Amino acid sequence: MRVLIIHDPYGNIEKGNIGGEDNLVHREILALRSIGIDVFTLTISCMGFRRKYNQLRAQLFGSNPSVLKIIDKYKPDIILCHNMQQSTGYRWMKKIKVPVVMSLHNFRLFCSISTAWRDNKVCTECSNGDFYKVFKYNCGNFKSKINALRKIISHQPERTIPTLYLSSSNLLKKAHFNFVNTSKFFTLGSLPDYMKPETSIPKNSRNNFIFAGRLEPEKGILELKIGRAHV
């Protein structure tokens, strides 16, 4: 089986500046290859003006010509993409017959600023597809408005075409209830650390936890409850 992973890196990988999603993509590659899957990756890593240009093109038109060329070249059996498609866009989904699996890491599919957070509280008002509220509440910056406009006019292939949606959190599944068909939504939990297979979870748990990330309210740290969330 041949799997093509499409990923727009959050940070500058060449300089070692990576985000949590970049790390998870690396884990997915290791996990798939460990069971004998042929994995190919399409990573558009660019900075500065070129990155801004790719993002604006994807948000205006939802496409990048290189995506279809790579798919035709490698002829994958499955395409695994991530919801950080700021450079590649989603229009290519309408032009292929290969099954698409989408891995979700935040609320970007229905939230133009990806955090589902407004006025210091959780906001999922656009989860029903009403992106005009982005303009009503003046959410985000100019780029967020462009992204919302694209969603309004593009019929959002990322909302209907994927065969499966994957997430490590039941919270994400709940938030996407009105946005995608959740019968196709699978919660996987955290991926194991394939670089350190001896790692295990202590049996005698305590009322402590480690939160890896920015200590910001929109990251969900206030809603995190021991025993109910994947840490």
C-alpha positions in Angstrom: 0.0 0.0 0.0 1.2 3.5 -0.9 0.2 6.4 1.3 0.8 10.1 0.4 0.9 12.5 3.3 0.2 16.1 2.4 1.4 18.5 5.1 2.0 22.3 5.3 4.5 22.7 8.1 3.7 25.2 10.8 7.2 26.2 11.5 10.6 26.4 9.7 11.6 22.7 9.7 15.0 23.5 8.1 15.9 25.5 11.2 14.4 23.1 13.6 11.4 25.3 14.4 8.5 22.9 14.4 5.0 22.9 15.9 3.0 20.2 17.6 1.3 19.3 14.3 4.7 18.9 12.6 5.7 16.5 15.3 2.5 14.5 15.0 3.0 14.2 11.2 6.5 12.7 11.9 4.9 10.2 14.4 2.4 9.2 11.7 5.2 8.6 9.2 7.1 6.4 11.7 3.9 4.5 12.7 3.0 3.7 9.1 6.5 2.7 8.0 6.8 0.5 11.1 4.0 -1.8 9.7 5.4 -1.9 6.2 3.5 0.9 4.5 5.2 2.9 1.7 4.9 6.5 2.8 5.6 9.5 0.5 5.3 13.1 1.7 4.4 16.4 0.0 5.7 19.1 2.3 5.6 22.7 1.1 8.2 24.4 3.3 8.7 28.0 2.5 9.1 31.3 4.5 8.7 35.0 3.9 7.0 36.4 0.9 6.7 33.0 -0.8 4.8 31.5 2.1 2.4 34.5 2.2 1.9 34.1 -1.5 1.1 30.4 -1.3 -1.3 31.0 1.7 -3.1 33.8 -0.1 -3.5 31.7 -3.3 -4.8 28.7 -1.4 -7.2 30.8 0.6 -8.5 32.7 -2.5 -8.6 29.8 -4.9 -8.2 26.7 -2.7 -5.6 25.0 -4.9 -1.9 24.5 -5.7 -1.0 23.0 -9.1 1.9 20.9 -7.6 -0.5 18.8 -5.6 -2.1 17.1 -8.6 1.3 16.6 -10.2 2.6 14.8 -7.1 -0.5 12.6 -6.8 -0.3 11.6 -10.5 3.4 10.8 -10.1 3.2 8.6 -7.0 -0.3 7.1 -7.6 -1.0 6.6 -3.9 -3.7 4.2 -2.7 -4.6 6.6 0.2 -4.0 10.3 0.7 -3.6 11.4 4.3 -3.8 15.2 4.7 -3.9 17.6 7.6 -6.1 20.6 8.4 -3.2 23.0 8.1 -3.6 23.2 4.3 -2.6 26.9 4.1 -0.4 26.5 1.1 -1.9 23.6 -0.8 -5.6 24.3 -0.3 -8.3 21.7 -0.8 -9.7 22.0 -4.4 -7.5 19.1 -5.5 -9.9 16.8 -3.6 -12.6 17.4 -6.2 -10.3 16.2 -9.0 -9.1 12.8 -7.7 -10.6 9.4 -7.1 -8.1 8.4 -4.4 -9.7 8.0 -0.9 -8.8 10.9 1.4 -8.2 10.6 5.1 -8.1 13.9 7.0 -6.3 14.2 10.3 -7.6 17.1 12.5 -5.5 18.8 15.1 -7.4 22.0 15.8 -10.6 23.8 14.8 -9.4 25.3 11.5 -12.0 23.5 9.3 -14.8 25.6 10.7 -12.9 28.4 12.5 -11.0 30.9 10.4 -8.6 31.6 13.3 -8.4 27.9 14.2 -8.8 28.4 18.0 -12.6 28.3 18.4 -12.1 31.0 21.0 -13.7 34.5 21.2 -14.1 37.0 24.0 -12.3 34.7 26.4 -14.6 31.8 26.0 -15.2 28.9 23.6 -16.9 29.9 20.4 -18.3 27.3 17.9 -20.8 29.5 16.2 -19.3 28.8 12.7 -19.5 25.1 13.2 -22.8 25.0 11.3 -21.0 26.5 8.2 -22.3 30.1 8.7 -19.0 31.9 8.0 -20.7 35.2 7.7 -20.3 35.4 11.5 -16.6 35.9 11.0 -17.4 39.4 9.6 -20.2 40.0 12.1 -17.8 39.5 15.1 -14.7 40.8 13.2 -12.8 37.6 14.0 -9.0 37.5 13.2 -7.1 39.5 10.7 -7.5 40.2 7.0 -6.2 36.7 6.2 -8.9 35.2 8.4 -11.5 37.1 6.4 -10.2 35.8 3.1 -10.2 32.3 4.4 -13.9 32.7 5.5 -14.8 34.1 2.1 -13.2 31.1 0.4 -15.2 28.8 2.6 -18.4 30.6 1.7 -18.0 30.3 -2.1 -16.0 27.0 -2.4 -18.5 24.5 -1.1 -15.7 23.2 1.1 -14.6 19.8 -0.3 -12.7 19.3 3.0 -16.2 19.1 4.7 -17.7 16.4 2.4 -15.1 14.4 0.4 -12.8 12.8 3.0 -13.6 9.1 3.6 -12.4 9.3 7.2 -11.5 12.0 9.8 -8.9 11.2 12.4 -8.3 13.0 15.7 -6.5 12.4 19.0 -9.3 14.1 21.0 -12.9 13.5 21.7 -13.2 17.2 22.2 -12.4 17.8 18.6 -15.0 15.3 17.5 -17.6 17.0 19.6 -16.8 20.4 18.2 -17.1 19.2 14.6 -20.5 17.6 15.2 -22.4 20.0 13.0 -19.6 20.4 10.5 -18.8 16.9 9.2 -20.4 13.5 9.2 -19.1 12.3 12.6 -20.0 8.7 11.8 -16.8 8.9 9.7 -14.9 10.4 12.6 -12.4 8.2 14.5 -10.7 9.2 17.8 -7.3 7.5 18.0 -5.8 8.9 21.2 -2.1 9.8 21.4 0.3 8.1 19.1 3.0 6.1 20.9 6.6 7.3 20.9 8.2 5.0 18.3 11.6 6.4 19.0 11.3 5.2 22.6 9.3 2.0 22.6 10.1 1.4 26.3 8.0 4.4 27.3 4.9 3.4 29.4 2.3 5.1 31.5 2.7 4.7 35.3 -0.1 2.7 36.9 -0.3 4.7 40.0 -1.6 8.0 38.6 -1.6 11.2 40.6 -3.6 14.4 40.3 -0.9 16.0 38.2 -0.4 16.4 34.4 2.1 17.7 32.0 0.7 20.3 29.4 3.0 20.6 26.4 2.2 23.8 24.6 1.6 27.5 25.1 -0.3 28.3 28.3 -3.2 30.0 26.6 -6.9 29.7 27.3 -7.7 28.7 23.7 -5.5 25.7 24.1 -8.1 24.1 26.3 -6.1 23.9 29.5 -8.9 25.3 31.5 -11.3 22.6 30.3 -8.8 19.8 30.8 -10.0 17.2 33.4 -7.9 14.3 34.6 -9.4 11.0 33.5 -11.5 12.5 30.8 -9.0 13.9 28.4 -6.1 12.6 26.3 -3.0 14.1 27.7 
